[in-house]
Structure formats: C-alpha cells, structure tokens
Amino acid sequence: MSIPSSDCRDASRGIALDALAEQLTIQGAVRIPAQFVSRSTAWKTALCLASRARSLTSESALALGVVGEFNLPPEDVDQRDFQALHIDFGLPRLSANAVAVALYTALYIDADQPSSGAATRIVPLSRLLQQRTWPVRSVITERLRDTSVDDSPVEGILARIVAAIDLTRDLPSKDDEGFLCGMEFTCIDDERSYFSRHGMTLAGLEQQVALGSGELLVFDNLATAHGRVGRRNARELHQLCIGLRSADLAQQAETAARVIGAFRTNDATAR
C-alpha cells in the first residue's frame, strides 16, 4: 500500500512535513511535535513523512509501502529490560533474489494508552562507525555476503554485522539451544563492552526517546540502529515498518550501500 497525495495533504495540516523530512534526513530520527488521537492518522503522517524523506535520499521512483505492522510486546511475554541495537527487517546480504526492506520505522502509543516510560534507544550509524577504520568497502560487502556460517539473507543485529566484518566469532551462536534473535547480550553493559572491544563507544551517541500517549516517532532505519531500555506494558507500542515489500538485488544493493557508506574506510570511494 502506498499513500495517496490527498491523504498527505490531510496529514500535513498543522505539521511542517517538509521541515520534518529534512530533519529526519539529517538527524536520522524525528519526534513529531503533535499528539495523534488515532493510529490511522499517525500512520498517514508517518507514511507521508517517509515518502518525502525518501525523495531527499534516493532518485528511485518506487513508491514506499507498509512492509510490517506490529503491536508490541505480546501478552504474557517475559521481557528483558533492554533490547539490543538492530535494524528492522535486517541489512540485505545480497544472497536472495528478493527480500523485504524496511527503510523507515514509525512508533506510536495510542492516545488512551498509558505509557510505561520505556525508551527507544537510537544510535546514528555514521557517528558510531566513524570512530575507527574498517576494511575497504568492497571487502565489507564481501564479508557481509558470506553465508558460510549463517545462511540468512539479511542480518539485523548490529553487533553481528560488526562481527561479520571483523571476522570474529565472539557472539553466541544462533544454533545454541534456546537462543533467540536479539539475545546476544544479557544486559546493556554487555553490549556497550562489546562495541568498546571493537573500537567504538556508545557513550554520548545514544539518544533515548520515551514516547507518551498519542506520540509518534519516525526514524531512518538505514541511518540509525535502535533498541530499547525499560519494560513496556503489554501491547503498548504500535510499530509500522515502511519500505519495499520485495526488493530485488539492485534495490538490495542500494540499501546495503547506504549502510556501508557510513563506515570510515581508507578507499577513495568511501569519501
């Protein structure tokens, strides 16, 4: 589904979408300065904002659509008090002919739903990945494409992306009994220590956004990694992933190139 222009006109009433799209493009995330009484209105605004931001970062004429919608967390799920940094739907590894790609993510809490105060953690990839020098971009691409250890066509956990590029095996195996995606670390300090060992520090980079009732947050899913700190009420958060439902290899390569471009490398093409 793509958003009709008439809906964008309705969604932009009282909201400076062009300025917010520019802010989203520059900063990677934007908290909409409004309270939305309904999820449908919030989603229309998020779709319009994503479409305008996309026009600033890509010449592609492909219309964006919804690739996933979730209500989190499910009832009776044992939550941890943090969630590891990740990219929704994962970074394409260029090993499958078609995958779903989430370019933007929107988060919303119903206007009549009390907020738990749990915060979304947002880390700008460019500032994090510029802290050290990495292999040249062609090597990064090849290492991410290597499916000899893990044959998944995407990788979403930021720490596993780092491990693949650094050729390390310092994370729990996905084949370990009882392992679930996102459980690479037992606590947030473990994750911070991991990135420190790989030459990066999260201190001073991580923004924490605790949404209130009726509030909407939109972030660029290729310019940021995100996670959570705190525990949410059951089904408190609505999540909308916006992007391409079936990205071919060329579109996947464009997606991967945006993320790989955030790494500080020594090759001239990365400058």
C-alpha positions as CSV (number, residue, x, y, z in Angstrom):
1,M,0.0,0.0,0.0
2,S,1.3,3.5,-0.9
3,I,-0.1,6.7,0.5
4,P,-2.4,8.9,-1.8
5,S,-1.4,12.5,-2.2
6,S,-4.8,13.6,-0.8
7,D,-4.0,11.7,2.4
8,C,-0.7,13.6,2.6
9,R,-2.5,16.9,2.4
10,D,-4.7,15.8,5.2
11,A,-1.8,14.5,7.3
12,S,0.2,17.7,6.9
13,R,-2.4,20.0,8.4
14,G,-0.7,21.8,11.2
15,I,2.5,19.8,10.7
16,A,5.5,21.1,8.8
17,L,6.2,17.9,6.9
18,D,8.9,19.3,4.6
19,A,10.9,20.6,7.6
20,L,10.4,17.3,9.5
21,A,11.5,15.3,6.4
22,E,14.7,17.4,6.2
23,Q,15.3,16.9,9.9
24,L,14.7,13.1,9.5
25,T,17.2,13.0,6.7
26,I,19.9,15.0,8.6
27,Q,19.4,13.6,12.1
28,G,18.1,10.1,11.3
29,A,15.1,10.4,13.6
30,V,12.3,12.8,14.4
31,R,9.7,13.0,17.2
32,I,6.6,14.6,15.6
33,P,5.5,17.7,17.6
34,A,1.9,16.7,17.8
35,Q,-0.4,14.3,19.6
36,F,-2.4,11.9,17.4
37,V,-5.8,10.8,18.6
38,S,-5.9,7.8,16.3
39,R,-3.3,5.3,15.0
40,S,-4.6,5.7,11.4
41,T,-3.8,9.4,11.4
42,A,-0.4,8.8,12.9
43,W,0.3,6.2,10.2
44,K,-0.8,8.5,7.4
45,T,1.6,11.1,8.8
46,A,4.5,8.6,9.1
47,L,4.0,7.4,5.5
48,C,3.9,10.9,4.1
49,L,7.0,11.9,6.1
50,A,8.9,8.8,5.0
51,S,7.9,9.4,1.3
52,R,9.2,13.0,1.5
53,A,12.4,12.0,3.3
54,R,13.0,9.2,0.7
55,S,12.8,11.7,-2.1
56,L,15.7,13.6,-0.5
57,T,18.0,10.5,-0.3
58,S,17.2,8.5,-3.4
59,E,16.3,9.1,-7.0
60,S,14.2,5.9,-7.1
61,A,10.6,6.4,-8.3
62,L,9.4,3.3,-6.5
63,A,6.5,4.1,-4.1
64,L,7.1,3.1,-0.5
65,G,4.6,0.8,1.2
66,V,4.0,-1.0,4.5
67,V,6.2,-4.0,5.0
68,G,5.2,-4.8,8.5
69,E,2.9,-3.7,11.3
70,F,3.2,-4.9,14.9
71,N,1.6,-4.4,18.3
72,L,4.3,-4.9,21.0
73,P,5.0,-6.6,23.3
74,P,2.6,-9.6,23.1
75,E,0.7,-10.6,26.2
76,D,2.4,-12.9,28.7
77,V,5.9,-12.5,27.2
78,D,8.8,-12.4,29.6
79,Q,10.6,-9.1,28.8
80,R,14.1,-8.2,29.5
81,D,14.8,-4.6,30.5
82,F,16.7,-3.8,27.3
83,Q,16.8,-4.7,23.6
84,A,19.9,-5.0,21.6
85,L,20.7,-2.4,18.8
86,H,19.3,-3.6,15.5
87,I,18.0,-2.7,12.0
88,D,14.4,-3.6,11.4
89,F,14.0,-6.4,8.8
90,G,17.8,-6.6,8.6
91,L,20.5,-5.4,6.2
92,P,20.3,-7.4,2.9
93,R,23.3,-9.6,2.3
94,L,22.6,-9.8,-1.4
95,S,22.2,-13.6,-1.3
96,A,18.5,-13.8,-2.2
97,N,16.7,-12.6,-5.3
98,A,14.1,-10.7,-3.2
99,V,13.7,-9.6,0.4
100,A,11.5,-7.2,2.3
101,V,13.4,-4.0,3.2
102,A,12.3,-1.6,5.9
103,L,13.6,1.9,5.1
104,Y,11.8,3.7,7.9
105,T,10.2,2.7,11.1
106,A,7.4,4.6,13.0
107,L,6.5,4.0,16.6
108,Y,3.2,5.2,18.2
109,I,1.4,4.8,21.5
110,D,-2.4,5.0,21.5
111,A,-3.8,8.3,22.8
112,D,-5.8,6.4,25.5
113,Q,-2.9,4.0,26.4
114,P,-0.7,5.0,29.4
115,S,3.0,5.0,28.6
116,S,5.3,2.7,30.6
117,G,8.1,5.2,30.3
118,A,10.3,2.6,28.5
119,A,12.6,4.4,26.0
120,T,13.6,3.7,22.4
121,R,17.4,3.8,22.1
122,I,18.6,5.4,18.8
123,V,22.2,5.5,17.7
124,P,23.3,7.3,14.5
125,L,25.3,4.8,12.4
126,S,27.6,7.4,10.8
127,R,28.8,8.7,14.2
128,L,29.3,5.3,15.6
129,L,31.0,3.7,12.6
130,Q,33.3,6.7,12.0
131,Q,35.1,6.0,15.3
132,R,37.5,3.5,13.8
133,T,38.9,2.4,10.5
134,W,37.3,-0.5,8.7
135,P,38.3,-2.6,5.6
136,V,37.7,-1.1,2.2
137,R,34.1,-1.1,1.1
138,S,34.4,-3.9,-1.3
139,V,35.8,-6.1,1.5
140,I,32.9,-5.1,3.8
141,T,30.4,-6.0,1.1
142,E,32.0,-9.4,0.5
143,R,32.2,-10.3,4.2
144,L,28.6,-9.3,4.7
145,R,27.6,-11.6,1.8
146,D,29.4,-14.6,3.2
147,T,26.7,-17.1,4.2
148,S,29.0,-20.0,5.1
149,V,28.3,-19.6,8.8
150,D,24.8,-18.1,8.7
151,D,22.7,-18.5,5.5
152,S,20.1,-15.9,6.4
153,P,19.5,-13.4,3.5
154,V,19.6,-10.5,6.0
155,E,21.3,-9.6,9.2
156,G,19.5,-7.2,11.6
157,I,21.6,-7.3,14.9
158,L,24.2,-4.5,14.7
159,A,26.8,-6.4,16.7
160,R,26.5,-9.4,14.3
161,I,27.1,-7.0,11.3
162,V,30.3,-5.8,13.1
163,A,31.4,-9.4,13.9
164,A,31.0,-10.4,10.2
165,I,33.1,-7.5,9.0
166,D,35.8,-8.1,11.7
167,L,35.8,-11.9,11.1
168,T,35.2,-12.6,14.8
169,R,33.2,-15.3,16.5
170,D,32.7,-13.5,19.8
171,L,28.9,-13.7,19.9
172,P,26.6,-16.6,21.0
173,S,25.9,-19.0,18.1
174,K,22.4,-18.8,16.6
175,D,22.4,-22.6,16.8
176,D,22.8,-22.7,20.6
177,E,19.9,-24.4,22.3
178,G,17.3,-21.9,23.4
179,F,18.9,-19.0,21.6
180,L,16.5,-16.3,20.3
181,C,17.3,-13.4,18.0
182,G,18.3,-10.3,19.9
183,M,19.6,-12.3,22.9
184,E,23.3,-11.7,22.0
185,F,23.8,-9.8,25.3
186,T,22.4,-10.3,28.8
187,C,22.3,-6.6,29.7
188,I,23.0,-3.2,28.2
189,D,26.5,-3.1,29.7
190,D,27.5,-6.2,27.9
191,E,26.5,-4.6,24.6
192,R,28.5,-1.5,25.4
193,S,31.5,-3.6,26.3
194,Y,31.2,-5.5,23.0
195,F,31.3,-2.3,20.9
196,S,34.2,-1.0,23.1
197,R,36.2,-4.1,22.3
198,H,35.6,-3.5,18.6
199,G,36.9,0.1,18.8
200,M,33.6,2.0,19.3
201,T,31.9,3.7,22.2
202,L,28.2,4.2,22.6
203,A,28.6,6.8,25.3
204,G,27.4,10.2,24.1
205,L,25.8,8.8,20.9
206,E,22.7,7.0,22.2
207,Q,19.5,9.1,22.3
208,Q,16.7,7.7,24.4
209,V,13.2,8.6,23.5
210,A,10.3,7.7,25.8
211,L,7.1,8.3,23.9
212,G,4.0,9.4,25.8
213,S,0.3,8.7,24.9
214,G,-0.6,9.8,21.4
215,E,3.1,10.5,20.4
216,L,4.8,9.4,17.2
217,L,8.5,8.8,16.5
218,V,9.8,8.1,13.0
219,F,13.4,7.1,12.2
220,D,15.5,6.2,9.2
221,N,16.1,2.5,9.5
222,L,19.3,2.7,7.4
223,A,20.9,5.7,9.1
224,T,20.3,4.5,12.7
225,A,20.2,1.4,14.8
226,H,17.7,1.2,17.6
227,G,16.8,-0.8,20.7
228,R,15.0,-0.3,24.0
229,V,15.7,0.3,27.6
230,G,13.0,-0.4,30.2
231,R,10.0,-2.7,30.0
232,R,6.8,-2.0,28.2
233,N,3.2,-2.7,29.1
234,A,1.6,-5.5,27.1
235,R,0.7,-4.3,23.6
236,E,1.6,-0.7,24.5
237,L,3.6,0.1,21.3
238,H,2.5,0.1,17.7
239,Q,5.2,-0.3,15.1
240,L,5.0,0.4,11.4
241,C,7.8,-0.6,9.0
242,I,7.8,1.3,5.7
243,G,9.8,0.4,2.7
244,L,9.9,-2.1,-0.2
245,R,8.0,-5.4,0.2
246,S,10.1,-7.3,-2.4
247,A,13.4,-5.6,-3.1
248,D,15.3,-7.1,-6.0
249,L,19.1,-7.5,-6.0
250,A,19.7,-4.0,-7.4
251,Q,17.4,-2.4,-4.7
252,Q,19.0,-4.5,-2.0
253,A,22.5,-3.3,-3.2
254,E,21.3,0.3,-3.0
255,T,20.0,-0.4,0.5
256,A,23.3,-2.1,1.7
257,A,25.3,0.7,0.1
258,R,23.6,3.3,2.3
259,V,24.6,1.5,5.4
260,I,28.1,0.6,4.2
261,G,28.7,4.2,3.3
262,A,28.6,5.1,7.0
263,F,31.8,3.1,7.7
264,R,35.1,5.1,7.8
265,T,37.4,3.3,5.3
266,N,40.6,4.0,3.5
267,D,39.3,3.6,0.0
268,A,38.7,6.7,-2.1
269,T,35.1,5.6,-3.0
270,A,34.1,5.9,0.7
271,R,35.0,9.6,0.9
